[in-house]
């Protein structure tokens, strides 16, 4: 977002920033609405060919300069596109998502939209069933956890592990507040190195949700270590849950590259790290809707 916005928006004067930002967002929303309602723009490529939609799409030329691929500009734009699409044309935005995920040159934009769908899915609450990795013929060790719709519909951001620790601390300052169980937390900016979201599923277990369309995934030890440094001592179990589309089911039958308990140097209380896969099917994606109050959040 910074690479796109800061060239056009003043950040030196608060009043100018606010006005420029509102104008910029209005222009983006206009391009998104045009993209969603114009039947001639069935793909991102069509949009840049028919209109100069330089704020929501960029063009990447081929090495010889004879062809080009167009893609969504940033993660923020993809989230805004989904937000508006779910309000006005859920089927259209779903078709755009499928197009982007099926294009070898556009995987990152499809991944952005899949993550955004995943956030809305979790914020809607409910019961979720994840398969333990590696998947066995008997499919033993299914993880079942609940997300509270009321607690999760709000945007529960944390800026870093320390701010998360402050939010989950009990009122008396010791241990974890039981009210945080079943509440969906989001790293601010959606770019935490160890997860895209997390939920405390019990007083001793946290589930780190990694939402991805990648064929395989590696979770870095630094992100887990940084998080564990501030987790309450009651948290002894870490569940890493890979949230994947149905097309990736076969790739995620085996263990992924994640830290081992012996790699965790900043939290001696952690005694287990387990892996799971949670499949978000097309039916799940089509059922996604905006939580109450989401239309005003960017």
N, C-alpha and C positions, 0 to 999 in steps of 0.2 A: 504494500500500500504506500509506503514512504516513497519509493522510487517513482510512483505515479503522481502522488498528490503534491509533494513538497515543491515541485517545480512550478506549480500554478497557484499555491495557496500561501499567503503570508503567515508567518508564525511569529512575527515580531510584535504585532499589535493585536491584543485580544479581540477587539471589535472587528478588525479587518479579517482575522482568522475565522471568526464565527460567520461573518457574511460570505466570505469566499467559500467556506466549507459548505454552507447551505446551498449556494449556487452550484457548486461542484456536484453534490449529491443529487440535486434536482436534475442536472444534466445526465448523470449516470442513470437515474431512474427513468428518465425519458427514453434513453437508448434501450434500456432493458424492456420497457413497455413496448417499444416499437418492435424489438426482436421477438417478443412473445406473441404479439397479436398479428404480425404480418405473415400471412401464409406462404409468401414467397421466400422467407428466410428460414428454411427448414434446418439449416446448419450454420455454424459460426462462419464458415467460408462464404456462404451466400450473403450473410449480413454485411461483411466487409466489401463484397463485390457490389451490392446494391446501394449501400449507404456508407458514408464515412464515419464508422462507429469506432473512433479511435480511443474512446474512454473505456470500453468494456472488452475490446478485442485487439490483439496485436498480430502482426504478420511475421512469420519466420520464413525467409526464402530458402530454397534448397541450395546445396553447395555450388551448383552450376548456374544458379540464378534464373532457371527457366520455370520453376514451380514454386509454390508457397504453401505453407500450412498456417491456418489462423487458429488462435486459441484464446480462451478467456485470460484477461490480463493478470489478475491477482487472486489470491485466496479470498480476500475481502469481497471482491467483485462477484466471485462464485457464490459466496454466502448470500450476498444481496440478491443475486439472480434467483437463487432458490427461495428466498424469503418472499419476493414479489411473485414468483411463479406459483408458489403454494397458495397465495391469496387469490390469484386471478385465473390461473390455468394449470392445475396440477398435472393433467395429462400431457400438456405441452412440455412442461419442465422435465417430466419423467422421460419423454422421448429425447430431449436434449441430453439428459444424463446418459441414456443408453448409447446415443450416438458418440458421445465423448469417450466413454469407456471402451468402445469397440474400435476406436481409431488408434493405431500404433503410434501416431505422431502426437496424440493429445492425452496421454495417460495422466499427466499431472492435473489437468482441469477436471477430468473425471474423478480423480481421487479427492480433489477439493469438494466436489459436489457430494460424493459418497460420504465423506466425513461430516458434511453439513446435514445430510439426511440422518446420519447416525446420531448426531447431537439432538436433533428434534425427536427422534425415536426414543432415546433415553429420557429426555425431558418430559415425554408424554407418560412416563411411568409404566408399571405393569410387572409381570413376571418374565424372567429371561432364563433360558436353558442353554448352557454351553457344554460342549463335549471336551472331556479331558484329553490332552495330548500326551503321548501318541494315541490315536484312535485305535481301539482293538475291536475284533469281531463282536465281542459282547458289549462294547461301548460302556465300559465300567467307569465310574467316577464322574457322573454328570454333575455340573455345578448349576444349582438353581438359586437365583438371587432376585430380590424385589427392589424396585425403585418406586418411591412414593411420589405420586403425581403432583400432589400439593407442594411438597418440599422441592421437587425437581423442576417444576415448570418455571420457576424463577431462575435468573442467571446467577449461579453461585460460583463466581470467579475467584481464583487465587492467583496472585502475581508470582509467587515463589513458594517453596516449601515452608518457609517461616510463616508467611501469611496464612497458609493452609492450617498450620499448627495452631495459630491464634484463633481461627474460626471454629475448630473442632474441640477446643479445650473446654472442659466443664466449667460451670459458673464459679466453682470454688477454686479453680486454677490447677487442680490436680486431675490427671486422667482425662478421658475422652467423654464428651457429652453424649449420652445415649441417643439424643435427638438427631444426631447427624447420620445415624444408620439409615440406609435407603435413600440418601440425598445425593443427587448427581452434582459433582464438582467439575468445573472446567478451568484449565489453565488459561490465564489471560493471554489473548493473542493466539490461542490454539496451537502453540508451538513448544510445549514442554518436551524435553528430550526423552522422557520415559513413558508418556501416555498422552492420549487426546482427551481423556476424561477419566474420572475415578469415582468409586463408590465404596464406602465402608459397609460391608455386608454383615458384619457382626462386630462385637467389641474387640475381637482379636484378629480380624481379617480385612484386608483392603484389596479390592479388585482394580487393577490398572487396565483401562480399556484402550487398546490400540486399534483404531479404525482405519482400514487400509484395503486397497485393491491390489497391492503388490503381490507377486507370486511367492515371495518369501520375505521374512522380516528379521532384522537384528535389533535387539534392544540393548543400548549401550549401558555399561556398568555405571558410568558417571551419573546419569540421570536417576538411576535407582539409589545410588549411594547418597546423592544430594537429598532425595526425598526421605530416605530412611533416617537421615541425621535428625530430622525434626518430627518423625512419627512418634506417637505416644508409646511408652514401653509395653503397653498391653498388646500392641500389634506384633504378632509373632508369625503371621502367615501373609504372604504376598501371592495373589493370583494374577497372572498376566493373561488377559483375555484378548485374543485377536478377533476383532469384529470384521468379518469378510463377506463379500457377496457370494451368492450360490455358485457362481462360475469358478470360484477359487477353492471349493470344498476339497478337491483332490490334492491340491498343493499343500493344504494344511492338515493332513492326517498325521504328520510327523512333528517332532519337537523343532522349535525354531531356535535361533541363536539368542539366548538370554543369559544374564548373569546367574551364577550359582551362589548358594548361600555363603560359600567360602570367599566370594568376591566382595561381599558386603562388609566393609571395614568400619562403617560409621554407626552401626546399630547391631550390637551383639545379641539382641533379643530375637532377631529374625531366625526362625528355625526351618522354614520351608518356603520355597518358591515353586509354584506349579503353573503349568501352561494349559490354556483352554482355547477352543475356537467357538465363536458365536456367529452363526450364519444369519445375515440379514437378507432375506429373500426379496424378490421383486414384489411379492404381495405385501411384505412388511413395508417396503419403500413406498408403494402406492398408498398405503394406509396412513402415512405420515401427514400430520397437519401441524399448523403453528400453535404452540402453547399460548394460553391467554397472555396478552400484553406483549407478544413478540414483534408486532408490527412496528413498534417504535424503536426497537433495538437494532443497531447496525452491526 
